[in-house]
Amino acid sequence: MGHELFVIVLQGRSPAVEMTLSTAGGRIRITALGDTPLRLHHTHGPGATLASAFARQYGVDADARGVWAHLAAEERAER
C-alpha cells in the first residue's frame, strides 16, 4: 500500500517524497507528501485504483500535494 501511494506522488515529479505511518487502535494511516501538486490523472490512475481497493478510505490532501489511505487491522475471532 505504501508503495502505491509513493508512486502516485512520485509521478507528480516531486524531488522528494515524505512517507508517514500513524496508528490509532486498529486503524493505520499511510500518507505520502511531495513538493509538487499532483495532476488529476495521477490521483486517478492505476496506483490510485489499487490504493482505493485495499484501503477503507483513500483521498488526496486539500493542497493536492499528497495522498493518504486509512487501513484497518483485521479483526481476529476469538477461539
SEFIZA-3560 file (N, C-alpha, C; in Angstrom, 3 decimals):
REM SEFIZA-3560
<numar><xx>0.819</xx><yy>-1.186</yy><zz>0.000</zz><atom>N</atom></numar>
<numar><xx>0.000</xx><yy>0.000</yy><zz>0.000</zz><atom>CA</atom></numar>
<numar><xx>0.865</xx><yy>1.253</yy><zz>0.000</zz><atom>C</atom></numar>
<numar><xx>1.858</xx><yy>1.306</yy><zz>0.874</zz><atom>N</atom></numar>
<numar><xx>2.733</xx><yy>2.466</yy><zz>0.922</zz><atom>CA</atom></numar>
<numar><xx>3.436</xx><yy>2.695</yy><zz>-0.404</zz><atom>C</atom></numar>
<numar><xx>3.795</xx><yy>1.597</yy><zz>-1.070</zz><atom>N</atom></numar>
<numar><xx>4.455</xx><yy>1.698</yy><zz>-2.369</zz><atom>CA</atom></numar>
<numar><xx>3.556</xx><yy>2.388</yy><zz>-3.384</zz><atom>C</atom></numar>
<numar><xx>2.282</xx><yy>2.012</yy><zz>-3.425</zz><atom>N</atom></numar>
<numar><xx>1.350</xx><yy>2.621</yy><zz>-4.374</zz><atom>CA</atom></numar>
<numar><xx>1.204</xx><yy>4.118</yy><zz>-4.127</zz><atom>C</atom></numar>
<numar><xx>1.096</xx><yy>4.519</yy><zz>-2.864</zz><atom>N</atom></numar>
<numar><xx>0.972</xx><yy>5.942</yy><zz>-2.547</zz><atom>CA</atom></numar>
<numar><xx>2.245</xx><yy>6.688</yy><zz>-2.936</zz><atom>C</atom></numar>
<numar><xx>3.396</xx><yy>6.075</yy><zz>-2.680</zz><atom>N</atom></numar>
<numar><xx>4.677</xx><yy>6.676</yy><zz>-3.042</zz><atom>CA</atom></numar>
<numar><xx>4.748</xx><yy>6.905</yy><zz>-4.549</zz><atom>C</atom></numar>
<numar><xx>4.347</xx><yy>5.906</yy><zz>-5.331</zz><atom>N</atom></numar>
<numar><xx>4.389</xx><yy>6.008</yy><zz>-6.793</zz><atom>CA</atom></numar>
<numar><xx>3.447</xx><yy>7.101</yy><zz>-7.297</zz><atom>C</atom></numar>
<numar><xx>2.270</xx><yy>7.222</yy><zz>-6.696</zz><atom>N</atom></numar>
<numar><xx>1.327</xx><yy>8.270</yy><zz>-7.105</zz><atom>CA</atom></numar>
<numar><xx>1.969</xx><yy>9.649</yy><zz>-6.950</zz><atom>C</atom></numar>
<numar><xx>2.594</xx><yy>9.892</yy><zz>-5.801</zz><atom>N</atom></numar>
<numar><xx>3.223</xx><yy>11.189</yy><zz>-5.546</zz><atom>CA</atom></numar>
<numar><xx>4.459</xx><yy>11.366</yy><zz>-6.431</zz><atom>C</atom></numar>
<numar><xx>5.224</xx><yy>10.304</yy><zz>-6.633</zz><atom>N</atom></numar>
<numar><xx>6.417</xx><yy>10.372</yy><zz>-7.464</zz><atom>CA</atom></numar>
<numar><xx>6.080</xx><yy>10.732</yy><zz>-8.908</zz><atom>C</atom></numar>
<numar><xx>4.931</xx><yy>10.321</yy><zz>-9.399</zz><atom>N</atom></numar>
<numar><xx>4.515</xx><yy>10.654</yy><zz>-10.762</zz><atom>CA</atom></numar>
<numar><xx>4.329</xx><yy>12.157</yy><zz>-10.951</zz><atom>C</atom></numar>
<numar><xx>4.109</xx><yy>12.880</yy><zz>-9.882</zz><atom>N</atom></numar>
<numar><xx>3.982</xx><yy>14.331</yy><zz>-9.962</zz><atom>CA</atom></numar>
<numar><xx>5.324</xx><yy>15.026</yy><zz>-10.112</zz><atom>C</atom></numar>
<numar><xx>6.391</xx><yy>14.245</yy><zz>-10.187</zz><atom>N</atom></numar>
<numar><xx>7.764</xx><yy>14.742</yy><zz>-10.373</zz><atom>CA</atom></numar>
<numar><xx>8.265</xx><yy>15.572</yy><zz>-9.191</zz><atom>C</atom></numar>
<numar><xx>7.819</xx><yy>15.238</yy><zz>-8.012</zz><atom>N</atom></numar>
<numar><xx>8.314</xx><yy>15.899</yy><zz>-6.818</zz><atom>CA</atom></numar>
<numar><xx>9.760</xx><yy>15.449</yy><zz>-6.575</zz><atom>C</atom></numar>
<numar><xx>10.672</xx><yy>16.359</yy><zz>-6.230</zz><atom>N</atom></numar>
<numar><xx>12.057</xx><yy>15.972</yy><zz>-5.998</zz><atom>CA</atom></numar>
<numar><xx>12.250</xx><yy>15.140</yy><zz>-4.723</zz><atom>C</atom></numar>
<numar><xx>11.291</xx><yy>15.198</yy><zz>-3.816</zz><atom>N</atom></numar>
<numar><xx>11.361</xx><yy>14.423</yy><zz>-2.578</zz><atom>CA</atom></numar>
<numar><xx>9.954</xx><yy>14.009</yy><zz>-2.176</zz><atom>C</atom></numar>
<numar><xx>9.851</xx><yy>12.840</yy><zz>-1.564</zz><atom>N</atom></numar>
<numar><xx>8.566</xx><yy>12.342</yy><zz>-1.083</zz><atom>CA</atom></numar>
<numar><xx>8.733</xx><yy>11.952</yy><zz>0.375</zz><atom>C</atom></numar>
<numar><xx>7.830</xx><yy>12.421</yy><zz>1.216</zz><atom>N</atom></numar>
<numar><xx>7.853</xx><yy>12.084</yy><zz>2.643</zz><atom>CA</atom></numar>
<numar><xx>6.725</xx><yy>11.107</yy><zz>2.930</zz><atom>C</atom></numar>
<numar><xx>7.069</xx><yy>9.963</yy><zz>3.518</zz><atom>N</atom></numar>
<numar><xx>6.075</xx><yy>8.956</yy><zz>3.883</zz><atom>CA</atom></numar>
<numar><xx>5.863</xx><yy>9.012</yy><zz>5.393</zz><atom>C</atom></numar>
<numar><xx>4.609</xx><yy>8.942</yy><zz>5.816</zz><atom>N</atom></numar>
<numar><xx>4.260</xx><yy>8.947</yy><zz>7.231</zz><atom>CA</atom></numar>
<numar><xx>3.337</xx><yy>7.778</yy><zz>7.517</zz><atom>C</atom></numar>
<numar><xx>3.581</xx><yy>7.090</yy><zz>8.605</zz><atom>N</atom></numar>
<numar><xx>2.734</xx><yy>5.994</yy><zz>9.063</zz><atom>CA</atom></numar>
<numar><xx>2.282</xx><yy>6.332</yy><zz>10.473</zz><atom>C</atom></numar>
<numar><xx>0.978</xx><yy>6.313</yy><zz>10.709</zz><atom>N</atom></numar>
<numar><xx>0.460</xx><yy>6.570</yy><zz>12.054</zz><atom>CA</atom></numar>
<numar><xx>-0.597</xx><yy>5.526</yy><zz>12.379</zz><atom>C</atom></numar>
<numar><xx>-0.718</xx><yy>5.223</yy><zz>13.663</zz><atom>N</atom></numar>
<numar><xx>-1.689</xx><yy>4.218</yy><zz>14.098</zz><atom>CA</atom></numar>
<numar><xx>-2.548</xx><yy>4.773</yy><zz>15.222</zz><atom>C</atom></numar>
<numar><xx>-3.770</xx><yy>4.286</yy><zz>15.276</zz><atom>N</atom></numar>
<numar><xx>-4.694</xx><yy>4.620</yy><zz>16.355</zz><atom>CA</atom></numar>
<numar><xx>-5.610</xx><yy>3.422</yy><zz>16.525</zz><atom>C</atom></numar>
<numar><xx>-5.395</xx><yy>2.661</yy><zz>17.565</zz><atom>N</atom></numar>
<numar><xx>-6.197</xx><yy>1.455</yy><zz>17.760</zz><atom>CA</atom></numar>
<numar><xx>-5.959</xx><yy>0.481</yy><zz>16.624</zz><atom>C</atom></numar>
<numar><xx>-7.021</xx><yy>0.065</yy><zz>15.954</zz><atom>N</atom></numar>
<numar><xx>-6.914</xx><yy>-0.855</yy><zz>14.832</zz><atom>CA</atom></numar>
<numar><xx>-6.764</xx><yy>-0.168</yy><zz>13.491</zz><atom>C</atom></numar>
<numar><xx>-6.657</xx><yy>1.160</yy><zz>13.500</zz><atom>N</atom></numar>
<numar><xx>-6.546</xx><yy>1.900</yy><zz>12.238</zz><atom>CA</atom></numar>
<numar><xx>-5.100</xx><yy>2.271</yy><zz>11.947</zz><atom>C</atom></numar>
<numar><xx>-4.750</xx><yy>2.234</yy><zz>10.693</zz><atom>N</atom></numar>
<numar><xx>-3.426</xx><yy>2.621</yy><zz>10.232</zz><atom>CA</atom></numar>
<numar><xx>-3.624</xx><yy>3.667</yy><zz>9.143</zz><atom>C</atom></numar>
<numar><xx>-2.881</xx><yy>4.749</yy><zz>9.209</zz><atom>N</atom></numar>
<numar><xx>-2.946</xx><yy>5.775</yy><zz>8.164</zz><atom>CA</atom></numar>
<numar><xx>-1.555</xx><yy>5.898</yy><zz>7.551</zz><atom>C</atom></numar>
<numar><xx>-1.498</xx><yy>5.805</yy><zz>6.231</zz><atom>N</atom></numar>
<numar><xx>-0.264</xx><yy>5.999</yy><zz>5.480</zz><atom>CA</atom></numar>
<numar><xx>-0.458</xx><yy>7.248</yy><zz>4.638</zz><atom>C</atom></numar>
<numar><xx>0.507</xx><yy>8.154</yy><zz>4.696</zz><atom>N</atom></numar>
<numar><xx>0.432</xx><yy>9.383</yy><zz>3.924</zz><atom>CA</atom></numar>
<numar><xx>1.720</xx><yy>9.556</yy><zz>3.136</zz><atom>C</atom></numar>
<numar><xx>1.605</xx><yy>9.970</yy><zz>1.881</zz><atom>N</atom></numar>
<numar><xx>2.757</xx><yy>10.309</yy><zz>1.050</zz><atom>CA</atom></numar>
<numar><xx>2.588</xx><yy>11.745</yy><zz>0.607</zz><atom>C</atom></numar>
<numar><xx>3.588</xx><yy>12.581</yy><zz>0.892</zz><atom>N</atom></numar>
<numar><xx>3.528</xx><yy>14.001</yy><zz>0.553</zz><atom>CA</atom></numar>
<numar><xx>4.737</xx><yy>14.386</yy><zz>-0.284</zz><atom>C</atom></numar>
<numar><xx>4.510</xx><yy>15.239</yy><zz>-1.267</zz><atom>N</atom></numar>
<numar><xx>5.595</xx><yy>15.763</yy><zz>-2.092</zz><atom>CA</atom></numar>
<numar><xx>5.514</xx><yy>17.269</yy><zz>-2.175</zz><atom>C</atom></numar>
<numar><xx>6.488</xx><yy>17.860</yy><zz>-2.877</zz><atom>N</atom></numar>
<numar><xx>6.531</xx><yy>19.320</yy><zz>-3.018</zz><atom>CA</atom></numar>
<numar><xx>5.721</xx><yy>19.829</yy><zz>-4.203</zz><atom>C</atom></numar>
<numar><xx>5.392</xx><yy>18.962</yy><zz>-5.134</zz><atom>N</atom></numar>
<numar><xx>4.758</xx><yy>19.360</yy><zz>-6.381</zz><atom>CA</atom></numar>
<numar><xx>3.284</xx><yy>18.956</yy><zz>-6.383</zz><atom>C</atom></numar>
<numar><xx>2.380</xx><yy>19.858</yy><zz>-6.774</zz><atom>N</atom></numar>
<numar><xx>0.962</xx><yy>19.478</yy><zz>-6.851</zz><atom>CA</atom></numar>
<numar><xx>0.744</xx><yy>18.322</yy><zz>-7.831</zz><atom>C</atom></numar>
<numar><xx>-0.153</xx><yy>17.423</yy><zz>-7.484</zz><atom>N</atom></numar>
<numar><xx>-0.468</xx><yy>16.280</yy><zz>-8.336</zz><atom>CA</atom></numar>
<numar><xx>-1.499</xx><yy>16.673</yy><zz>-9.377</zz><atom>C</atom></numar>
<numar><xx>-1.352</xx><yy>16.155</yy><zz>-10.563</zz><atom>N</atom></numar>
<numar><xx>-2.350</xx><yy>16.372</yy><zz>-11.601</zz><atom>CA</atom></numar>
<numar><xx>-3.474</xx><yy>15.366</yy><zz>-11.412</zz><atom>C</atom></numar>
<numar><xx>-4.630</xx><yy>15.690</yy><zz>-11.919</zz><atom>N</atom></numar>
<numar><xx>-5.806</xx><yy>14.852</yy><zz>-11.730</zz><atom>CA</atom></numar>
<numar><xx>-5.578</xx><yy>13.424</yy><zz>-12.198</zz><atom>C</atom></numar>
<numar><xx>-4.926</xx><yy>13.224</yy><zz>-13.348</zz><atom>N</atom></numar>
<numar><xx>-4.741</xx><yy>11.855</yy><zz>-13.848</zz><atom>CA</atom></numar>
<numar><xx>-3.802</xx><yy>11.043</yy><zz>-12.963</zz><atom>C</atom></numar>
<numar><xx>-2.925</xx><yy>11.689</yy><zz>-12.182</zz><atom>N</atom></numar>
<numar><xx>-2.077</xx><yy>10.947</yy><zz>-11.255</zz><atom>CA</atom></numar>
<numar><xx>-2.887</xx><yy>10.409</yy><zz>-10.079</zz><atom>C</atom></numar>
<numar><xx>-3.889</xx><yy>11.162</yy><zz>-9.645</zz><atom>N</atom></numar>
<numar><xx>-4.668</xx><yy>10.761</yy><zz>-8.478</zz><atom>CA</atom></numar>
<numar><xx>-5.796</xx><yy>9.788</yy><zz>-8.820</zz><atom>C</atom></numar>
<numar><xx>-5.961</xx><yy>9.474</yy><zz>-10.110</zz><atom>N</atom></numar>
<numar><xx>-6.992</xx><yy>8.524</yy><zz>-10.511</zz><atom>CA</atom></numar>
<numar><xx>-6.449</xx><yy>7.420</yy><zz>-11.413</zz><atom>C</atom></numar>
<numar><xx>-5.134</xx><yy>7.225</yy><zz>-11.422</zz><atom>N</atom></numar>
<numar><xx>-4.504</xx><yy>6.221</yy><zz>-12.277</zz><atom>CA</atom></numar>
<numar><xx>-4.504</xx><yy>4.838</yy><zz>-11.649</zz><atom>C</atom></numar>
<numar><xx>-3.711</xx><yy>3.925</yy><zz>-12.216</zz><atom>N</atom></numar>
<numar><xx>-3.658</xx><yy>2.538</yy><zz>-11.720</zz><atom>CA</atom></numar>
<numar><xx>-3.243</xx><yy>2.438</yy><zz>-10.252</zz><atom>C</atom></numar>
<numar><xx>-2.269</xx><yy>3.258</yy><zz>-9.822</zz><atom>N</atom></numar>
<numar><xx>-1.843</xx><yy>3.219</yy><zz>-8.420</zz><atom>CA</atom></numar>
<numar><xx>-2.963</xx><yy>3.614</yy><zz>-7.481</zz><atom>C</atom></numar>
<numar><xx>-3.727</xx><yy>4.622</yy><zz>-7.870</zz><atom>N</atom></numar>
<numar><xx>-4.855</xx><yy>5.073</yy><zz>-7.058</zz><atom>CA</atom></numar>
<numar><xx>-5.950</xx><yy>4.015</yy><zz>-7.012</zz><atom>C</atom></numar>
<numar><xx>-6.144</xx><yy>3.309</yy><zz>-8.113</zz><atom>N</atom></numar>
<numar><xx>-7.148</xx><yy>2.240</yy><zz>-8.148</zz><atom>CA</atom></numar>
<numar><xx>-6.776</xx><yy>1.141</yy><zz>-7.157</zz><atom>C</atom></numar>
<numar><xx>-5.498</xx><yy>0.760</yy><zz>-7.130</zz><atom>N</atom></numar>
<numar><xx>-5.045</xx><yy>-0.256</yy><zz>-6.175</zz><atom>CA</atom></numar>
<numar><xx>-5.144</xx><yy>0.243</yy><zz>-4.739</zz><atom>C</atom></numar>
<numar><xx>-4.718</xx><yy>1.480</yy><zz>-4.506</zz><atom>N</atom></numar>
<numar><xx>-4.763</xx><yy>2.027</yy><zz>-3.154</zz><atom>CA</atom></numar>
<numar><xx>-6.189</xx><yy>2.076</yy><zz>-2.630</zz><atom>C</atom></numar>
<numar><xx>-7.125</xx><yy>2.528</yy><zz>-3.463</zz><atom>N</atom></numar>
<numar><xx>-8.514</xx><yy>2.617</yy><zz>-3.005</zz><atom>CA</atom></numar>
<numar><xx>-9.139</xx><yy>1.235</yy><zz>-2.818</zz><atom>C</atom></numar>
<numar><xx>-8.653</xx><yy>0.232</yy><zz>-3.545</zz><atom>N</atom></numar>
<numar><xx>-9.186</xx><yy>-1.127</yy><zz>-3.397</zz><atom>CA</atom></numar>
<numar><xx>-8.768</xx><yy>-1.752</yy><zz>-2.069</zz><atom>C</atom></numar>
<numar><xx>-7.568</xx><yy>-1.422</yy><zz>-1.598</zz><atom>N</atom></numar>
<numar><xx>-7.064</xx><yy>-2.017</yy><zz>-0.363</zz><atom>CA</atom></numar>
<numar><xx>-7.406</xx><yy>-1.214</yy><zz>0.881</zz><atom>C</atom></numar>
<numar><xx>-7.757</xx><yy>0.041</yy><zz>0.730</zz><atom>N</atom></numar>
<numar><xx>-7.994</xx><yy>0.907</yy><zz>1.878</zz><atom>CA</atom></numar>
<numar><xx>-9.477</xx><yy>1.035</yy><zz>2.178</zz><atom>C</atom></numar>
<numar><xx>-9.780</xx><yy>1.281</yy><zz>3.437</zz><atom>N</atom></numar>
<numar><xx>-11.170</xx><yy>1.582</yy><zz>3.801</zz><atom>CA</atom></numar>
<numar><xx>-11.544</xx><yy>2.968</yy><zz>3.318</zz><atom>C</atom></numar>
<numar><xx>-10.580</xx><yy>3.899</yy><zz>3.398</zz><atom>N</atom></numar>
<numar><xx>-10.768</xx><yy>5.256</yy><zz>2.884</zz><atom>CA</atom></numar>
<numar><xx>-9.472</xx><yy>5.666</yy><zz>2.203</zz><atom>C</atom></numar>
<numar><xx>-9.596</xx><yy>6.478</yy><zz>1.153</zz><atom>N</atom></numar>
<numar><xx>-8.442</xx><yy>6.919</yy><zz>0.383</zz><atom>CA</atom></numar>
<numar><xx>-8.741</xx><yy>8.310</yy><zz>-0.139</zz><atom>C</atom></numar>
<numar><xx>-7.749</xx><yy>9.168</yy><zz>-0.202</zz><atom>N</atom></numar>
<numar><xx>-8.016</xx><yy>10.501</yy><zz>-0.727</zz><atom>CA</atom></numar>
<numar><xx>-6.770</xx><yy>11.294</yy><zz>-1.026</zz><atom>C</atom></numar>
<numar><xx>-6.998</xx><yy>12.487</yy><zz>-1.527</zz><atom>N</atom></numar>
<numar><xx>-5.939</xx><yy>13.426</yy><zz>-1.867</zz><atom>CA</atom></numar>
<numar><xx>-5.994</xx><yy>14.558</yy><zz>-0.849</zz><atom>C</atom></numar>
<numar><xx>-4.826</xx><yy>15.009</yy><zz>-0.380</zz><atom>N</atom></numar>
<numar><xx>-4.782</xx><yy>16.125</yy><zz>0.560</zz><atom>CA</atom></numar>
<numar><xx>-5.391</xx><yy>17.378</yy><zz>-0.064</zz><atom>C</atom></numar>
<numar><xx>-5.838</xx><yy>18.295</yy><zz>0.773</zz><atom>N</atom></numar>
<numar><xx>-6.506</xx><yy>19.510</yy><zz>0.302</zz><atom>CA</atom></numar>
<numar><xx>-5.634</xx><yy>20.341</yy><zz>-0.635</zz><atom>C</atom></numar>
<numar><xx>-4.308</xx><yy>20.334</yy><zz>-0.428</zz><atom>N</atom></numar>
<numar><xx>-3.421</xx><yy>21.112</yy><zz>-1.295</zz><atom>CA</atom></numar>
<numar><xx>-2.945</xx><yy>20.322</yy><zz>-2.517</zz><atom>C</atom></numar>
<numar><xx>-3.458</xx><yy>19.103</yy><zz>-2.695</zz><atom>N</atom></numar>
<numar><xx>-3.148</xx><yy>18.237</yy><zz>-3.840</zz><atom>CA</atom></numar>
<numar><xx>-1.670</xx><yy>17.883</yy><zz>-3.936</zz><atom>C</atom></numar>
<numar><xx>-0.958</xx><yy>17.910</yy><zz>-2.812</zz><atom>N</atom></numar>
<numar><xx>0.461</xx><yy>17.559</yy><zz>-2.814</zz><atom>CA</atom></numar>
<numar><xx>0.710</xx><yy>16.187</yy><zz>-2.209</zz><atom>C</atom></numar>
<numar><xx>-0.349</xx><yy>15.507</yy><zz>-1.807</zz><atom>N</atom></numar>
<numar><xx>-0.163</xx><yy>14.197</yy><zz>-1.197</zz><atom>CA</atom></numar>
<numar><xx>-1.420</xx><yy>13.360</yy><zz>-1.263</zz><atom>C</atom></numar>
<numar><xx>-1.241</xx><yy>12.100</yy><zz>-0.989</zz><atom>N</atom></numar>
<numar><xx>-2.348</xx><yy>11.152</yy><zz>-0.928</zz><atom>CA</atom></numar>
<numar><xx>-2.269</xx><yy>10.400</yy><zz>0.387</zz><atom>C</atom></numar>
<numar><xx>-3.400</xx><yy>9.916</yy><zz>0.860</zz><atom>N</atom></numar>
<numar><xx>-3.452</xx><yy>9.189</yy><zz>2.121</zz><atom>CA</atom></numar>
<numar><xx>-4.402</xx><yy>8.014</yy><zz>1.977</zz><atom>C</atom></numar>
<numar><xx>-4.231</xx><yy>7.045</yy><zz>2.851</zz><atom>N</atom></numar>
<numar><xx>-5.116</xx><yy>5.881</yy><zz>2.892</zz><atom>CA</atom></numar>
<numar><xx>-5.266</xx><yy>5.428</yy><zz>4.331</zz><atom>C</atom></numar>
<numar><xx>-6.486</xx><yy>5.105</yy><zz>4.722</zz><atom>N</atom></numar>
<numar><xx>-6.767</xx><yy>4.526</yy><zz>6.035</zz><atom>CA</atom></numar>
<numar><xx>-6.971</xx><yy>3.026</yy><zz>5.852</zz><atom>C</atom></numar>
<numar><xx>-6.228</xx><yy>2.263</yy><zz>6.605</zz><atom>N</atom></numar>
<numar><xx>-6.372</xx><yy>0.816</yy><zz>6.610</zz><atom>CA</atom></numar>
<numar><xx>-6.885</xx><yy>0.415</yy><zz>7.986</zz><atom>C</atom></numar>
<numar><xx>-7.385</xx><yy>-0.780</yy><zz>8.097</zz><atom>N</atom></numar>
<numar><xx>-7.833</xx><yy>-1.283</yy><zz>9.396</zz><atom>CA</atom></numar>
<numar><xx>-7.246</xx><yy>-2.669</yy><zz>9.604</zz><atom>C</atom></numar>
<numar><xx>-6.759</xx><yy>-2.900</yy><zz>10.801</zz><atom>N</atom></numar>
<numar><xx>-6.248</xx><yy>-4.225</yy><zz>11.131</zz><atom>CA</atom></numar>
<numar><xx>-7.411</xx><yy>-5.209</yy><zz>11.112</zz><atom>C</atom></numar>
<numar><xx>-7.127</xx><yy>-6.421</yy><zz>10.675</zz><atom>N</atom></numar>
<numar><xx>-8.182</xx><yy>-7.432</yy><zz>10.629</zz><atom>CA</atom></numar>
<numar><xx>-8.628</xx><yy>-7.803</yy><zz>12.034</zz><atom>C</atom></numar>
<numar><xx>-9.918</xx><yy>-7.951</yy><zz>12.198</zz><atom>N</atom></numar>
<numar><xx>-10.469</xx><yy>-8.396</yy><zz>13.475</zz><atom>CA</atom></numar>
<numar><xx>-10.265</xx><yy>-9.900</yy><zz>13.572</zz><atom>C</atom></numar>
<numar><xx>-9.706</xx><yy>-10.359</yy><zz>14.647</zz><atom>N</atom></numar>
<numar><xx>-9.484</xx><yy>-11.796</yy><zz>14.819</zz><atom>CA</atom></numar>
<numar><xx>-10.575</xx><yy>-12.369</yy><zz>15.710</zz><atom>C</atom></numar>
<numar><xx>-11.159</xx><yy>-13.443</yy><zz>15.240</zz><atom>N</atom></numar>
<numar><xx>-12.200</xx><yy>-14.115</yy><zz>16.021</zz><atom>CA</atom></numar>
<numar><xx>-11.536</xx><yy>-14.882</yy><zz>17.163</zz><atom>C</atom></numar>
<numar><xx>-12.103</xx><yy>-14.738</yy><zz>18.351</zz><atom>N</atom></numar>
<numar><xx>-11.566</xx><yy>-15.479</yy><zz>19.485</zz><atom>CA</atom></numar>
<numar><xx>-12.020</xx><yy>-16.917</yy><zz>19.425</zz><atom>C</atom></numar>
<numar><xx>-11.121</xx><yy>-17.808</yy><zz>19.749</zz><atom>N</atom></numar>
<numar><xx>-11.449</xx><yy>-19.244</yy><zz>19.690</zz><atom>CA</atom></numar>
<numar><xx>-11.570</xx><yy>-19.814</yy><zz>21.051</zz><atom>C</atom></numar>
//
